[in-house]
Structure formats: structure tokens, C-alpha cells
Amino acid sequence: MKKNKLILIIIGIGLILTPILFYLGSNPSSELLGEKKDYDQEIRSADDGFENNDNFLNAKNISGLTSPLYNLNQSDDDYYMIDIAPGNEEFTILIYFDHDSGNMDLTLYGPDQNWLADSDDSSAGGGPGYESEQINIVLPTSGIHYILVDGVNAGNLYNMQWATDAPPLDPPSLISPANNLFTQTTIQNLHWTPVSGATVYHIQRDITPGFDTIPNNFTTETNFTTESLSDNTYYWRVRAYNAPLGEYSTYSPTWRFTVDTQAPEAPLPQTPSHDSTTNNNTTEMIWTVPSGNPNLYHLQISTESDFSPLTVNITTPSNTYITDPLPDGQYYWQIRARDAAGNWGPWSITDRWFTVDTVGPDAPVRLSPIDGEYINKDYAYLDWEASSGAVSYQVIVSGIYNNTLSNTYLNLSGLAQITYEWRIRAQDSLGNWGSWSSTWNFTIDFTPPTYAPMMYTLMNGTITNNNTPTFTWETLTEIDKYQIQFDDNEDFLSPVRDVNVSESSYTLASALPDGTFYWRLRAHDLAGNPSNWGANWSFTIDTEIPNTPVFVWFKLNQELNLSNLIFFEWIGDVDTGEFQLQMDDSDDFISPLLDIMVLGGNYTSNAFTDNTYYARIRCIDNAGNIGNWSDTVTFTMDFETEPPGGTEVNIPGYELLFIIVSIFGVLFYKGKNFSKKNKV
């Protein structure tokens, strides 16, 4: 009995709500009806959407469909089939329609198509002229059952819903707007998941989480669009309702969203300060937090005041930001804030800049000592040019000095005889160090070479006709230069030449006059320390050619009864050199038969055949000067004709004639001043 009473109560509630639901479902302007659901579109056609469901055999199976079905068209008998699960035998079927368009009835049949019940009229209509037909029954068995909707077949529209003794409704799950959303949009679409068995959804929203002032909204859809909302935080929840059973689900969890259309104020840039210069290229940018609850900042940095192009263009939730390394230069920067609703505030003051300078001054230009220089003292003076923008300099001298000073020079003393390396760099007022100069070195050496170079040429006592002779000597190591002096006096008090050369030879640049000279040599090491002078050597310059010799006698040796040899004798400068004697059978001497160098004043030739011959002679002195050829003499050799008296030639007075001719030749030679002048 108690169960039957409960069923009657539920049916009563259903009868009350049915006209409302019918009105909302059939009236296109109804808030609950809204747009048709997808499955409404699926089943709707010229009839009830199921076409030939006009008998038991082609009854439409609604077991898998969701109650209710809307806007069905009753143009003929409509049969439906439903599978009742075991335990759900308590069954309610309801249709509601416009009575003015014609009456309609419901009939329920069992699994064997046996009649079970007819509907009763209900007063729970949807308004004037609306009516419903309803069957409430506890089925004797589960399984397939049939529903017949019949009437005057006037094409009347009807809605049909059904219910079994099902489990309680689940609460909807909220979808959007997302919980804790901040938004600029004043009109919000509230959206949730559908609930099986729900016919209506109840929405509550308020500006307090306790829903103290509750605007209630109902809809058959799974979404609801609000009116335009003012800036505030809103709380909302939804529950499902099953009209046939009159059951509500519990409320969904409460979500909230905030409507915010007001942007934050502009932040104030703080660091780096305006028109400042920094040598930190990973610059820390800091700004104030403005009012308006910002949660994001937009930072822009550019090399141009119009912020085109952008060097940095980032968003950050913090009011500080450290840049990636910035190239040296001047930068403009601006910042703006955004709140959680996405409202961007105005930019900060744009006429604000800072400068990045991470490059130190150029390496100083060093003046002295030059790289590789040798110093023959125990102290050194280091100096360099001032670098642009430099305020100090760091100087490192290997092993003895490493310090910073503001001067452009450094004095070092008490230095050992070793090689020192040094380098230098400059620092500007921001603390930027420039690059190091290259490493230079200098050597302290005040010990002279141990000996003078050994002289090679010109050898001591040399006589030469070259008045720009070349002098050579021993090559020494670690020598900067050789000093060579020339004088016409071996005391060298006033040298006629004093030159320094780097090679181990020297050729006089200009000619010396004829005469006797002296030369000496010493070496200077790389530090300029000189060795002792070497030995004094002499040489003589003689550029004058010798006098031309004169034949005073030549004799065919057959006249001397000495076979076919020839004896030559001449007068010349026999003490200053040697003589070149030529004899040929032609007076052009192109290929002399005899060409010989002779010391002294006579020569006896080899044997020659009978012929006419030519002879000439000249002097080459000790300096190599070559004299002129003498006059050519001619003679004929004829050994086939014996002289009178046979082979023994003894002509009285012949020898006397030879002596007279010789004396005459000498007097003639002297008389013509053919003797050479004395030489220095």
C-alpha cells in the first residue's frame, strides 16, 4: 500500500508539471524548449519521425532514447516498443498535446501484445486547451512492452516522456566558464554536462558563495546565457530535475568567475635609471606593481624611441626581468600591466633610456722599449700613449711587476741581465677592462762581446787597383752591427771613413784616392755594447797603368850557333809587376803562338819553324793595372841557309854592335820618360 501511495504522489506531481513542460516543449518561445536537441532533429519527419510505426511489427524501439521526445506528429496510429529492465517494473508513460487540435489516447500492451492499461485524462496541462494522457502501472513482468498513441489522426503535435523506477539523478558536471576564471566578457554562457533522466536543469548564481540572493533559472538545455554582468565575482551551480518522477539531483560543486573590465594602471620603471650607463649587458629591469591586481607584464626594449625594431619583447608574471646579453648601445624601454581578466593597461613613459657599455678602451700603443729591444743598462723606462676613455692601466712585467696605475709610464731599476716580457691594458670609468696588448720583450745586457771579429779581406799589405774594394770578416752571433774605420794614418785619430754595417762584409761606397790606407774593425752586440778594436791592417790603392816596355834586342839563336831558339830582351818597370809576351805568325795576334807571363827583362822562346813572326810585350803591375802593348817587331827565321863560314858564326865586332845598340836603347828609353813615377 505504501508503495502504491508513493506512486500516486509521484503521478500527482507529474500531472501538475506536465502542462508546464508541455507548454514549454511545444511553444518555440519557451525558455525551457529553446532550440531542438540533436536527437529531435534526428527523429522528426513528415509523420512522427518513425514513418511506418503503425502496428506491432514495425513499432519504433525507444529503449535506447532519452526521455522526453518532443514535437511528435500524430497523423496515424503510432506504435512504440520499450524494453523494461528487471527491477524497473514501476512504469509511467505520459503524453501532452493541444486538445483543441484533437483528442489523443494512450494504450499499453505487454510482451505478448496483450492489453495492460488505457490512459486517464490529466488536468496537468500546459495551459488553456492543453491536456495530457498518462498511464501509471506496476508491470507484471519485465521485457518488451508496446505503447500505442492514437486519436483523430489530425496531425496533432505531442510530446512523450516515460520513466521507470531508476536510480537517483547524478549532479551535472560544470564545464564553462572555467572555475576561478577572470574575464572581460560581461555576458557569459554557463555550460554543463547532460544528466541521464533529467528533463529540466535548475541554475543558481549569486555574488556570494552562500547564494543569499538567489536568481533561479530553469532550462531544458545544458547551457544558459546570462544577461550583461557588471564587474564582480559570481558563484554558480546547477542541479538536474526529472519531471515525471519529480526528483532533483544534488547540486554540482560551486564554481566562480570574475567579470573585470577595468585595466591596471601603468607601472613606473625603476631600474636601470633614466639615462644611466651600465657595463652589465644582462641588465636587470625593475618596475613598480601598479593598482588593479596585475598578473602579467609586457616589457619592450628597443634601440629606437619608436620601438621599431624590438630587441626585447616579452611577457613575465614578475615585476623584474633579467635580459639576455645586450649588444653595446643605447636602449629605450617601456612596460605595461595586464590583470587576470586580460585587460592591458597603458604603457609607461616611453621617453626613457639607458646605455650598455661592456667594451673597455683600446689596448694602449706602446712607445718604448720596442719589442725585442736590448738595453745596455740595469734600468728601463716603459711608456705608452693614453687610450681614449681610460682612467687606469694594468702593467705586467714578467716576474717583477703586476700593478695598476694612472700614469702612462713606468720606471724599472736594478734589473738583471735577462729577457723580460711585458704587456698592458686599459680600464674605463665603468670598470670595463680593454683587451691586452700583445706581449713585448726587452733584454738587459751590459756585457760587451769578448773579442773583435777576425778580419778576412783585404789582407794586410794588399795592393789593389780597385778604389772601392770589399772588406770581409768573421760573422759573430748576437751582434747588432759592425763598426769599420779607414784612415791614412794607423793612429786613427781622424778616420777618413767610419761606417756601421749589419753584415759581415762592406764595399766602399765611394772611391779612395791612390795611396796607402789602414782599416780596423769591432762588433757591437744587440744591446749596443762594443767589443775591443781588432788589428790595424794596411792596403794600397794603385789605379795608374804601368809604362810601356821597349824591346831593346831580340836575336835569332842560330846566329849564336844555338839551334833555332829565339832570345828576347826589353826595358821596362821590372820591379813593379810582370810582363805579358806574345808572338804570332800574324800581326793581329788573334791566336798567339806564344802568350806567356814573364818576370824580369828577358825571355828565351821555344823552337819555331822557318817563317816570318811578330812579337809584342806589355807590363801588368802588382795592383793588376794592365799597361799598353809595345810596338810590334817583325823577324824571319830561315834555318836552311847557313851563314858565311859555316855553323860557327864568328863575326868580329858583332858583339860590340850588340852592346852599342843596348846602350842606345837604354838611353832612348830613359830619354823619353818611359819610366813610371813613384807610387804611394
Secondary structure, 3 states (H helix, E strand, C coil): CHHHHHHHHHHHHHHHHHHHHHHHHHCCCCCCCCCCCHHHHHHCCCCCCCCCCCCCCCCEECCCCCCCEEEEEECCCEEEEEEECCCCCEEEEEEEEEHHHCCEEEEEECCCCCEEEECEEECCCCCCCEEEEEEEEECCCCEEEEEEEEECCCCEEEEEEEEECCCCCCCCCEEECCCCEEECCCCCEEEECCCCCCCEEEEEEECCCCCCCCCEEEECCCEEECCCCCCEEEEEEEEEEECCCCEECCCCCCEEEEECCCCCCCCCEEECCCCEEECCCCCEEEECCCCCCEEEEEEEEECCCCCCCEEEEEEECCCEEECCCCCCEEEEEEEEEEECCCCECCCCCCCCEEEECCCCCCCCCEEECCCCEEECCCCEEEEECCCCCCCEEEEEECCCEEEEECCCEEEECCCCCCEEEEEEEEECCCCCECCCCCCEEEEECCCCCCCCCCEEECCCCEEECCCCCEEEECCCCCEEEEEEEEECCCCCCCCCEEEEECCCEEECCCCCCCEEEEEEEEEEECCCCECCCCCCEEEEECCCCCCCCEEEEEEEHHHHCCCCCEEEEEECCCCCEEEEEEEECCCCCCCCCEEEEECCCEEECCCCCCEEEEEEEEEEECCCCECCCCCCEEEEECCCCCCCCCCCCCCCCHHHHHHHHHHHHHHHHHHCCCCCCCCC
